């Protein structure tokens, strides 16, 4: 391997950029997963609230 400092600096820069891009992909995937969990939690909350309202209405009518 060459002892040229310019080559070493460019290699470190290239490796650093590649690592940052990989971390960005991981963070983006995690954010997408969390957004999906939030959507499901909202849907389930609405479903449970609707079910509770229906049960309450049924109890009041009876």
DRENMI-323431 format. One line per 5 residues: number of its first residue (from 1); their letters; for each residue x, y, z of N, C-alpha, C. Coordinates in Angstrom, 3 decimals, padded with zeros to 6 digits. Each point is the difference from the previous one (the first is absolute). Example, Ala and Ser with C-alpha at 12.3 -4.5 7.8 and 13.67 -1.06 7.14 Angstrom:
<nodes>
1	as	013.190 -005.690 007.800 -000.890 001.190 000.000 000.900 001.200 000.000 | -000.350 001.050 -000.720 000.820 001.190 000.060 -000.770 001.090 000.730;
</nodes>
This chain:
<nodes>
1	xxxxx	000.836 -001.167 000.000 -000.836 001.167 000.000 000.889 001.242 000.000 | -000.507 001.017 -000.629 000.769 001.236 -000.123 -000.056 000.803 001.294 | 001.083 000.723 000.275 000.062 000.857 001.183 -000.404 001.436 -000.322 | -000.589 000.197 -001.168 -000.411 001.335 -000.428 -001.148 000.498 000.889 | 000.174 001.140 000.674 -001.053 000.500 000.898 -001.279 000.393 -000.735;
6	xxxxx	000.126 000.432 -001.247 -001.201 000.364 -000.765 -000.862 -001.232 -000.269 | 000.650 -001.095 -000.337 -000.743 -001.235 -000.259 -000.665 -000.484 001.281 | 000.726 000.023 001.098 -000.560 -000.432 001.287 -001.187 000.870 000.393 | 000.113 001.301 -000.200 -001.093 000.929 000.332 -001.223 -000.284 -000.863 | 000.222 -000.235 -001.294 -001.120 -000.298 -000.899 -000.661 -001.331 000.347;
11	xxxxx	000.803 -000.973 000.395 -000.562 -001.296 000.389 -000.856 000.165 001.250 | 000.521 000.722 000.999 -000.774 000.233 001.228 -001.292 000.745 -000.302 | 000.076 000.965 -000.882 -001.183 000.780 -000.381 -001.034 -000.891 -000.680 | 000.453 -000.834 -000.924 -000.906 -000.893 -000.714 -000.643 -001.006 000.950 | 000.786 -000.562 000.892 -000.531 -000.962 000.966 -000.980 000.694 000.946;
16	xxxxx	000.311 001.209 000.417 -000.882 000.757 000.883 -001.330 000.309 -000.661 | 000.044 000.414 -001.251 -001.230 000.299 -000.738 -000.839 -001.262 -000.149 | 000.627 -001.116 -000.314 -000.734 -001.260 -000.138 -000.646 -000.399 001.323 | 000.704 000.188 001.108 -000.551 -000.336 001.316 -001.187 000.896 000.327 | 000.114 001.289 -000.292 -001.107 000.915 000.265 -001.227 -000.345 -000.836;
21	xxxxx	000.203 -000.386 -001.253 -001.124 -000.403 -000.853 -000.677 -001.251 000.548 | 000.806 -000.941 000.492 -000.562 -001.230 000.573 -000.807 000.310 001.263 | 000.532 000.861 000.844 -000.719 000.401 001.212 -001.297 000.710 -000.377 | 000.027 000.847 -001.010 -001.199 000.712 -000.451 -001.076 -000.979 -000.454 | 000.396 -001.055 -000.739 -000.970 -001.008 -000.444 -000.612 -000.723 001.191;
26	xxxxx	000.816 -000.307 000.996 -000.495 -000.681 001.203 -000.989 000.899 000.741 | 000.341 001.275 000.157 -000.882 000.942 000.695 -001.295 000.186 -000.767 | 000.075 000.112 -001.318 -001.210 000.149 -000.810 -000.906 -001.217 000.136 | 000.580 -001.195 -000.004 -000.797 -001.220 000.161 -000.652 -000.034 001.374 | 000.720 000.413 001.026 -000.559 000.018 001.358 -001.129 001.026 000.104;
31	xxxxx	000.179 001.161 -000.605 -001.055 001.019 000.016 -001.245 -000.483 -000.718 | 000.177 -000.704 -001.105 -001.138 -000.542 -000.741 -000.736 -001.047 000.832 | 000.745 -000.840 000.703 -000.603 -001.007 000.865 -000.809 000.655 001.119 | 000.558 001.033 000.614 -000.702 000.706 001.076 -001.264 000.679 -000.515 | 000.051 000.571 -001.192 -001.182 000.633 -000.587 -001.085 -001.047 -000.246;
36	xxxxx	000.392 -001.172 -000.443 -000.967 -001.079 -000.196 -000.640 -000.436 001.307 | 000.805 -000.064 001.061 -000.542 -000.353 001.321 -000.998 001.053 000.469 | 000.291 001.261 -000.250 -000.908 001.069 000.408 -001.325 -000.092 -000.751 | 000.065 -000.322 -001.292 -001.230 -000.143 -000.775 -000.853 -001.136 000.551 | 000.625 -001.140 000.303 -000.741 -001.129 000.542 -000.572 000.314 001.376;
41	xxxxx	000.748 000.703 000.838 -000.485 000.371 001.331 -001.219 000.913 -000.122 | 000.038 000.932 -000.925 -001.135 000.905 -000.203 -001.215 -000.790 -000.475 | 000.191 -000.895 -000.948 -001.115 -000.808 -000.510 -000.601 -000.862 001.107 | 000.864 -000.609 000.791 -000.497 -000.854 001.084 -000.719 000.831 001.054 | 000.496 001.172 000.311 -000.662 000.885 000.961 -001.385 000.396 -000.467;
46	xxxxx	-000.112 000.358 -001.266 -001.309 000.352 -000.562 -000.925 -001.211 000.045 | 000.525 -001.170 -000.325 -000.811 -001.222 000.039 -000.494 -000.318 001.401 | 000.879 000.116 000.994 -000.412 -000.266 001.384 -001.013 001.034 000.478 | 000.198 001.262 -000.363 -000.945 001.049 000.393 -001.362 -000.251 -000.639 | -000.016 -000.402 -001.246 -001.251 -000.304 -000.689 -000.687 -001.198 000.646;
51	xxxxx	000.782 -001.033 000.316 -000.569 -001.182 000.654 -000.570 000.367 001.367 | 000.699 000.823 000.753 -000.495 000.417 001.314 -001.281 000.813 -000.142 | -000.066 000.876 -000.995 -001.214 000.794 -000.223 -001.164 -000.896 -000.383 | 000.260 -001.008 -000.810 -001.073 -000.922 -000.391 -000.493 -000.811 001.197 | 000.905 -000.449 000.841 -000.383 -000.755 001.197 -000.809 000.897 000.937;
56	xxxxx	000.438 001.222 000.197 -000.716 000.937 000.854 -001.396 000.293 -000.560 | -000.097 000.221 -001.301 -001.301 000.246 -000.619 -000.904 -001.212 000.153 | 000.547 -001.188 -000.182 -000.794 -001.220 000.149 -000.508 -000.143 001.437 | 000.858 000.321 000.980 -000.398 -000.095 001.408 -001.087 001.019 000.334 | 000.072 001.204 -000.580 -000.998 001.032 000.279 -001.330 -000.322 -000.669;
61	xx	000.033 -000.577 -001.156 -001.221 -000.332 -000.725 -000.716 -001.161 000.686 | 000.719 -000.951 000.484 -000.585 -001.160 000.662 -000.509 000.379 001.295;
</nodes>
